[in-house]
Amino acid sequence: MLNIIYEIFSYPFMIKAIIAGLLISICSSILGVILVLKRYSMIGDGLSHVGFGALAIATALNKEPLTISIPIVVIVSFFLLKINENRKIKGDSAIALISTSSLAIGVMVISMTTGMNTDVSNYLFGSILGLTNKDVVLITILTIIVLLFFIFFYNKIFAITFDEIFSKATGINANLYNMIIAFLTSLVIVLGMKTMGSLLISSLMIFPTLTSMRVFKSFKQVMINSLIISIICFLIGIFISYIYNMPTGASIAVINICAFLIYYIIGLILKK
């Protein structure tokens, strides 16, 4: 086991993958608690599909992926946020429409420009080989911003998560905080797709929170435990991915599923 760990850390690309993955896991678990509790979890799933379409367009135009994908995903995140707040429009239907359309457009663009055999699997399921030093730096900066945001505005975030109407009545600009959360979520999804893939990046946001909620009930407990679960599942998943030559995103997602089942059983036992 020690030999495998030593071997993994002897490769620079694996070190970059582990650092980037751990930081993305931290951001995803923190933001995921808010998204799940506010019932915005499907927005994250929808944005991941939009990110795939944006990356495909960037590839077709031979442009820097982040310069195309980040603006598109951010704009769509604000749009979905407004739709979700509009009681006259079914937000889940709009998310389903946008996500499936983006996925279809992305596949069509890639097939028409570079061919279906090029990087579709890497886009969809992630590839640790695609990470660059620039990606690691951007993810590090993003993680610092997310942590500072939650540290300094924890009370206000807590308030708008559980009672947005009351928060507005007390003078909190809930719309602004929702937009910041949507913006940070967009960045996490775009930067995390190289590791997890567009189809599985949202699992990093959803699974740790749902898993923690099987056992823990308070906001702080759920957030701390989600963070721990996310980190542990990522490390186990990436080691399995390396040892058995399996897709990184899928390996991490499966480990998260196993963690959910374990916590689910523990939750049932504790209720007795």
C-alpha positions in Angstrom: 0.0 0.0 0.0 2.8 2.4 0.9 4.5 1.6 -2.4 1.4 2.5 -4.3 1.1 5.8 -2.4 4.8 6.6 -3.1 4.3 5.7 -6.7 1.3 8.0 -7.1 3.1 11.0 -5.5 6.1 10.4 -7.7 4.1 11.6 -10.8 3.7 15.4 -11.1 0.3 15.1 -12.9 -1.0 13.0 -10.0 0.1 15.6 -7.4 -1.7 18.3 -9.4 -4.8 16.1 -9.7 -4.9 15.4 -5.9 -4.4 19.0 -5.0 -7.0 20.3 -7.5 -9.4 17.5 -6.6 -9.2 18.1 -2.9 -9.8 21.9 -3.3 -12.7 21.2 -5.7 -14.1 18.8 -3.1 -13.9 21.4 -0.4 -15.7 24.0 -2.5 -18.3 21.6 -3.7 -19.2 20.2 -0.3 -19.6 23.7 1.2 -21.7 25.1 -1.7 -23.6 21.8 -1.9 -25.1 22.2 1.5 -26.6 25.5 0.5 -27.9 24.2 -2.9 -29.5 21.1 -1.4 -31.1 22.9 1.6 -32.4 25.6 -0.7 -33.6 23.0 -3.2 -31.3 24.3 -5.9 -29.4 21.1 -6.3 -30.7 20.5 -9.9 -29.3 23.9 -10.9 -25.8 22.4 -10.3 -26.7 19.5 -12.5 -28.0 21.7 -15.2 -24.9 23.9 -15.1 -22.6 21.0 -15.5 -24.3 20.1 -18.8 -24.1 23.7 -19.9 -20.4 23.6 -19.1 -20.0 20.6 -21.4 -21.7 22.5 -24.3 -19.5 25.6 -23.6 -16.3 23.6 -23.6 -17.3 21.9 -26.9 -17.9 25.3 -28.5 -14.6 26.6 -27.2 -12.8 23.6 -28.7 -14.6 24.1 -32.0 -13.5 27.8 -32.1 -10.0 26.9 -30.9 -10.3 29.2 -28.0 -9.2 29.0 -24.4 -11.9 26.8 -22.8 -12.3 29.0 -19.6 -12.8 32.2 -21.6 -15.8 30.7 -23.2 -17.2 28.4 -20.6 -17.1 30.6 -17.5 -19.1 33.5 -19.0 -21.7 31.2 -20.5 -22.2 29.1 -17.3 -22.3 32.2 -15.1 -25.0 33.8 -17.3 -27.1 30.6 -17.4 -26.7 30.2 -13.6 -28.3 33.6 -13.0 -31.0 32.8 -15.5 -31.8 29.5 -13.8 -31.8 31.3 -10.4 -34.4 33.8 -11.6 -36.5 31.0 -13.1 -36.4 29.0 -9.9 -37.6 32.1 -7.9 -40.5 32.6 -10.3 -43.5 30.7 -9.0 -45.3 30.9 -12.4 -42.5 29.0 -14.2 -41.6 25.4 -13.4 -37.9 25.6 -12.7 -37.2 21.9 -13.0 -38.7 21.9 -16.5 -36.5 24.8 -17.6 -33.4 23.1 -16.1 -34.1 19.8 -17.8 -34.6 21.7 -21.1 -31.4 23.7 -20.8 -29.3 20.8 -19.6 -30.4 18.3 -22.3 -30.1 20.9 -25.0 -26.6 21.9 -23.9 -25.5 18.3 -23.8 -26.9 17.6 -27.3 -25.3 20.8 -28.7 -21.9 19.9 -27.2 -21.9 16.4 -28.7 -23.0 17.7 -32.1 -20.4 20.5 -32.1 -17.6 18.0 -31.3 -18.7 15.4 -33.8 -18.9 18.1 -36.5 -15.5 19.6 -35.8 -13.0 17.1 -34.3 -14.8 13.8 -34.4 -16.5 11.8 -31.7 -13.4 9.9 -30.8 -11.4 13.0 -29.6 -12.2 14.2 -26.1 -15.8 13.4 -25.5 -15.1 10.9 -22.8 -12.7 13.3 -21.1 -15.3 16.0 -21.1 -18.1 13.7 -19.9 -16.2 11.7 -17.3 -13.2 13.7 -16.5 -9.4 13.2 -17.1 -6.7 14.0 -14.5 -4.2 14.2 -17.4 -6.0 17.4 -18.6 -5.1 19.5 -15.5 -2.5 22.2 -15.9 -0.6 24.4 -13.4 -3.0 27.3 -14.4 -6.0 25.1 -13.4 -4.5 24.4 -10.0 -3.8 28.1 -9.4 -7.3 29.1 -10.4 -8.9 26.4 -8.2 -6.7 27.5 -5.3 -7.8 31.1 -5.6 -11.4 30.0 -6.0 -11.2 27.8 -2.8 -9.8 30.8 -0.8 -12.7 33.0 -2.0 -15.3 30.4 -1.1 -13.8 29.8 2.3 -13.6 33.5 3.1 -17.1 34.1 1.8 -18.5 31.5 4.2 -16.4 32.5 7.1 -17.2 36.2 7.0 -20.9 35.9 6.0 -21.8 32.6 7.7 -24.7 34.1 9.7 -26.3 35.7 6.7 -25.9 32.6 4.6 -27.4 30.5 7.3 -30.4 33.0 7.5 -31.1 33.0 3.7 -30.8 29.2 3.5 -33.5 28.5 6.0 -35.8 31.5 5.8 -35.2 33.8 2.8 -38.4 35.9 3.4 -37.5 36.6 7.0 -33.9 37.5 5.9 -35.2 40.0 3.5 -37.4 41.5 6.2 -34.4 42.0 8.4 -32.5 43.9 5.7 -30.4 41.1 4.3 -29.9 41.4 0.5 -30.9 37.8 -0.2 -30.8 38.2 -3.9 -27.2 39.4 -3.8 -26.1 36.4 -1.8 -28.0 34.0 -4.0 -26.3 35.5 -7.0 -22.9 35.2 -5.3 -23.6 31.5 -4.5 -24.7 30.9 -8.1 -21.6 32.6 -9.4 -19.3 30.5 -7.2 -21.1 27.4 -8.1 -20.6 28.1 -11.8 -16.8 28.5 -11.2 -16.6 25.3 -9.2 -18.4 23.4 -11.9 -16.3 24.7 -14.8 -13.0 24.3 -13.0 -14.0 20.9 -11.6 -15.1 19.3 -14.9 -11.6 18.3 -15.9 -11.4 16.1 -12.8 -15.0 14.8 -12.5 -16.4 15.4 -16.0 -19.5 17.3 -16.8 -21.9 14.4 -16.1 -20.5 13.8 -12.6 -19.3 17.1 -11.2 -22.7 17.8 -9.6 -22.4 14.6 -7.6 -19.6 16.3 -5.5 -22.2 18.9 -4.5 -25.2 16.7 -3.9 -23.9 13.4 -2.4 -21.9 14.6 0.6 -24.7 16.8 1.8 -27.4 14.1 1.4 -25.1 11.6 3.0 -24.5 13.8 6.1 -28.2 14.6 6.4 -28.9 10.9 7.0 -27.2 11.2 10.4 -26.7 14.8 11.3 -29.4 17.5 11.6 -27.8 20.9 12.4 -26.5 23.1 9.7 -23.0 23.3 11.0 -22.8 19.5 11.6 -24.0 18.8 8.1 -21.5 21.2 6.6 -18.5 19.9 8.5 -19.3 16.3 7.9 -20.0 16.9 4.2 -16.6 18.4 4.0 -15.0 15.4 5.6 -17.0 12.9 3.5 -16.1 14.8 0.3 -12.4 14.7 1.0 -12.3 11.1 2.0 -14.4 9.9 -0.9 -12.2 11.9 -3.3 -9.0 10.4 -2.0 -10.3 6.8 -2.1 -11.8 7.4 -5.5 -8.7 8.8 -7.1 -6.6 6.0 -5.6 -9.0 3.4 -7.0 -9.0 5.2 -10.4 -5.2 5.1 -10.5 -4.8 1.5 -9.4 -7.5 0.0 -11.6 -7.2 2.5 -14.5 -10.8 3.6 -14.2 -12.4 7.0 -15.0 -11.6 9.4 -12.1 -15.1 10.9 -11.9 -16.9 7.6 -12.0 -14.7 6.2 -9.2 -15.3 9.1 -6.9 -19.0 9.1 -7.6 -19.3 5.4 -6.8 -17.4 5.9 -3.5 -19.8 8.7 -2.7 -22.7 6.3 -3.3 -21.2 3.7 -1.0 -20.8 6.4 1.7 -24.4 7.4 1.3 -25.6 3.8 1.8 -23.4 3.4 4.9 -24.8 6.6 6.4 -28.3 5.7 5.4 -28.0 2.4 7.3 -26.5 4.2 10.3 -29.3 6.7 10.2 -31.9 3.9 10.3 -30.1 2.3 13.3 -30.0 5.5 15.2 -33.7 6.1 14.7 -34.5 2.8 16.5 
